[in-house]
Amino acid sequence: MKTTVRLSAFVFAALLALTASVAAEPDTSDIAKSWRGTVHIRDGRPIPVQLKIVKARLGDDAGTIRWGDPYRCESRLEYAAIENGVWDITPRKSNGPFCDSVEGGEVLLKYTAGAKLEFQLLAPKDRKVLQQTTLEADSPPRP
C-alpha cells in the first residue's frame, strides 16, 4: 500500500511539473495582432509593411509579413525564439524576389513605449540590418 501511495504521489508530482513547463512555454500571444508601418529604401522612397502575427509556439507558423511597392511580396513567418523581451521570427516561404532574398533571415520585434513594436529585418547571411522601423497596431474594426 505504501509503495502504491508513494508511486501515485510521484506520478502526480511529475504530471504537475510537466503541465507547468508546457504552460510556461513562450509564445507570441503578447504580440499576436496586425501591425503596420513604413520603411524607406536607399533612394528614400517609402514602402508600406504589414506584419500579421498569430499565436504560435517555438517552431510554429507565426503569421506573415507583406511588403508594398516596389517589393510587392509576402513571406510566411516562423517563431524562432524570445530573449530579453525580443521576439525572433524567421521569414520562410515567400512569393517574390525581395522576399526570397530575406528567407532564413531574422525579424526582431520588441515592444516600445506607447504599445508600438520596434521592427528590424536582418540579412540571412551576415545579420546586417536591412530595414528597421516602428510598427503600430492596426485599429480594431468598428462594429
C-alpha positions as a Markdown table, in Angstrom:
| # | Residue | x | y | z |
|---|---|---|---|---|
| 1 | Met | 0.0 | 0.0 | 0.0 |
| 2 | Lys | 2.8 | 2.4 | 0.9 |
| 3 | Thr | 4.5 | 1.7 | -2.4 |
| 4 | Thr | 1.3 | 2.4 | -4.3 |
| 5 | Val | 0.8 | 5.7 | -2.4 |
| 6 | Arg | 4.4 | 6.8 | -3.0 |
| 7 | Leu | 4.3 | 5.9 | -6.7 |
| 8 | Ser | 1.0 | 7.7 | -7.1 |
| 9 | Ala | 2.3 | 10.8 | -5.4 |
| 10 | Phe | 5.4 | 10.7 | -7.6 |
| 11 | Val | 3.4 | 10.3 | -10.8 |
| 12 | Phe | 1.1 | 13.2 | -9.7 |
| 13 | Ala | 4.1 | 15.4 | -8.9 |
| 14 | Ala | 5.7 | 14.6 | -12.3 |
| 15 | Leu | 2.4 | 15.3 | -14.1 |
| 16 | Leu | 2.2 | 18.7 | -12.3 |
| 17 | Ala | 5.7 | 19.6 | -13.3 |
| 18 | Leu | 5.1 | 18.6 | -16.9 |
| 19 | Thr | 1.9 | 20.7 | -17.0 |
| 20 | Ala | 3.7 | 23.7 | -15.6 |
| 21 | Ser | 6.5 | 23.5 | -18.1 |
| 22 | Val | 4.1 | 23.2 | -21.0 |
| 23 | Ala | 2.0 | 26.1 | -19.7 |
| 24 | Ala | 5.1 | 28.3 | -19.3 |
| 25 | Glu | 6.4 | 27.7 | -22.9 |
| 26 | Pro | 7.0 | 31.1 | -24.5 |
| 27 | Asp | 4.7 | 32.0 | -27.4 |
| 28 | Thr | 3.7 | 35.0 | -29.5 |
| 29 | Ser | 0.4 | 35.8 | -27.8 |
| 30 | Asp | 1.6 | 39.1 | -26.5 |
| 31 | Ile | 2.2 | 40.5 | -30.0 |
| 32 | Ala | -0.5 | 38.4 | -31.9 |
| 33 | Lys | -2.3 | 41.1 | -34.0 |
| 34 | Ser | -1.8 | 43.0 | -37.2 |
| 35 | Trp | 0.8 | 45.8 | -37.3 |
| 36 | Arg | 1.6 | 48.4 | -39.9 |
| 37 | Gly | 4.4 | 50.7 | -40.7 |
| 38 | Thr | 6.7 | 52.2 | -43.4 |
| 39 | Val | 10.3 | 51.5 | -44.2 |
| 40 | His | 12.5 | 53.5 | -46.7 |
| 41 | Ile | 14.7 | 52.1 | -49.4 |
| 42 | Arg | 18.0 | 53.7 | -50.4 |
| 43 | Asp | 16.5 | 56.4 | -52.6 |
| 44 | Gly | 14.2 | 57.4 | -49.7 |
| 45 | Arg | 11.0 | 56.0 | -51.2 |
| 46 | Pro | 8.6 | 54.8 | -48.5 |
| 47 | Ile | 7.5 | 51.1 | -48.6 |
| 48 | Pro | 4.5 | 50.0 | -46.6 |
| 49 | Val | 5.0 | 46.9 | -44.5 |
| 50 | Gln | 2.2 | 44.9 | -42.8 |
| 51 | Leu | 3.0 | 42.3 | -40.2 |
| 52 | Lys | 0.4 | 39.9 | -39.1 |
| 53 | Ile | 1.4 | 37.8 | -36.0 |
| 54 | Val | -0.7 | 34.8 | -34.8 |
| 55 | Lys | -0.3 | 33.0 | -31.6 |
| 56 | Ala | 2.4 | 30.4 | -32.1 |
| 57 | Arg | 4.9 | 28.3 | -30.1 |
| 58 | Leu | 8.5 | 27.8 | -30.9 |
| 59 | Gly | 9.0 | 26.4 | -34.4 |
| 60 | Asp | 5.3 | 27.1 | -35.4 |
| 61 | Asp | 3.9 | 29.3 | -38.2 |
| 62 | Ala | 3.7 | 32.8 | -36.6 |
| 63 | Gly | 2.0 | 34.7 | -39.4 |
| 64 | Thr | 3.0 | 36.8 | -42.4 |
| 65 | Ile | 4.9 | 39.9 | -43.5 |
| 66 | Arg | 3.7 | 41.8 | -46.6 |
| 67 | Trp | 5.7 | 44.4 | -48.4 |
| 68 | Gly | 4.2 | 47.1 | -50.7 |
| 69 | Asp | 5.6 | 48.6 | -53.9 |
| 70 | Pro | 8.3 | 48.1 | -55.3 |
| 71 | Tyr | 8.8 | 44.8 | -53.4 |
| 72 | Arg | 5.2 | 43.5 | -53.6 |
| 73 | Cys | 5.7 | 40.2 | -51.9 |
| 74 | Glu | 4.8 | 38.2 | -48.8 |
| 75 | Ser | 6.7 | 35.8 | -46.6 |
| 76 | Arg | 5.4 | 33.2 | -44.1 |
| 77 | Leu | 7.0 | 33.6 | -40.7 |
| 78 | Glu | 8.2 | 31.0 | -38.2 |
| 79 | Tyr | 8.6 | 31.7 | -34.5 |
| 80 | Ala | 12.2 | 31.1 | -33.6 |
| 81 | Ala | 12.9 | 32.4 | -30.1 |
| 82 | Ile | 12.4 | 35.1 | -27.5 |
| 83 | Glu | 15.2 | 36.5 | -25.5 |
| 84 | Asn | 15.2 | 39.6 | -23.2 |
| 85 | Gly | 11.8 | 40.7 | -24.5 |
| 86 | Val | 12.8 | 40.5 | -28.2 |
| 87 | Trp | 10.9 | 38.1 | -30.4 |
| 88 | Asp | 13.0 | 36.4 | -33.2 |
| 89 | Ile | 10.8 | 35.5 | -36.1 |
| 90 | Thr | 12.2 | 33.8 | -39.3 |
| 91 | Pro | 10.9 | 34.6 | -42.8 |
| 92 | Arg | 10.2 | 31.4 | -44.7 |
| 93 | Lys | 8.2 | 30.6 | -47.8 |
| 94 | Ser | 7.7 | 33.6 | -50.0 |
| 95 | Asn | 6.4 | 34.8 | -53.4 |
| 96 | Gly | 8.7 | 37.4 | -54.8 |
| 97 | Pro | 12.4 | 38.3 | -55.4 |
| 98 | Phe | 12.8 | 40.6 | -52.3 |
| 99 | Cys | 11.1 | 38.2 | -50.0 |
| 100 | Asp | 13.1 | 35.3 | -51.5 |
| 101 | Ser | 16.3 | 37.2 | -50.7 |
| 102 | Val | 15.5 | 37.5 | -47.0 |
| 103 | Glu | 14.3 | 33.9 | -46.5 |
| 104 | Gly | 16.1 | 32.5 | -43.5 |
| 105 | Gly | 17.0 | 35.9 | -42.1 |
| 106 | Glu | 15.5 | 37.3 | -38.9 |
| 107 | Val | 12.8 | 39.7 | -38.0 |
| 108 | Leu | 13.4 | 41.1 | -34.5 |
| 109 | Leu | 10.4 | 42.5 | -32.6 |
| 110 | Lys | 10.3 | 44.4 | -29.3 |
| 111 | Tyr | 7.6 | 46.4 | -27.6 |
| 112 | Thr | 8.3 | 50.1 | -27.2 |
| 113 | Ala | 6.6 | 52.9 | -25.3 |
| 114 | Gly | 3.0 | 53.5 | -26.4 |
| 115 | Ala | 2.4 | 49.8 | -27.3 |
| 116 | Lys | 4.3 | 50.1 | -30.6 |
| 117 | Leu | 6.6 | 47.4 | -32.0 |
| 118 | Glu | 10.2 | 48.0 | -32.9 |
| 119 | Phe | 11.0 | 46.1 | -36.1 |
| 120 | Gln | 14.3 | 45.1 | -37.6 |
| 121 | Leu | 14.9 | 42.9 | -40.6 |
| 122 | Leu | 18.3 | 41.2 | -40.6 |
| 123 | Ala | 20.0 | 39.6 | -43.6 |
| 124 | Pro | 20.2 | 35.8 | -43.7 |
| 125 | Lys | 24.0 | 35.5 | -44.1 |
| 126 | Asp | 25.6 | 38.3 | -42.1 |
| 127 | Arg | 22.8 | 39.5 | -39.9 |
| 128 | Lys | 23.2 | 43.1 | -41.3 |
| 129 | Val | 20.2 | 45.3 | -40.6 |
| 130 | Leu | 18.3 | 45.6 | -43.9 |
| 131 | Gln | 15.2 | 47.5 | -42.7 |
| 132 | Gln | 14.0 | 49.0 | -39.4 |
| 133 | Thr | 11.1 | 51.0 | -38.3 |
| 134 | Thr | 8.4 | 51.2 | -35.6 |
| 135 | Leu | 5.1 | 49.5 | -36.3 |
| 136 | Glu | 1.7 | 50.4 | -34.9 |
| 137 | Ala | -1.2 | 48.1 | -34.2 |
| 138 | Asp | -4.0 | 48.2 | -36.8 |
| 139 | Ser | -7.1 | 49.9 | -35.5 |
| 140 | Pro | -9.7 | 47.4 | -34.3 |
| 141 | Pro | -12.7 | 47.1 | -36.7 |
| 142 | Arg | -15.7 | 49.3 | -35.9 |
| 143 | Pro | -18.9 | 47.4 | -35.0 |
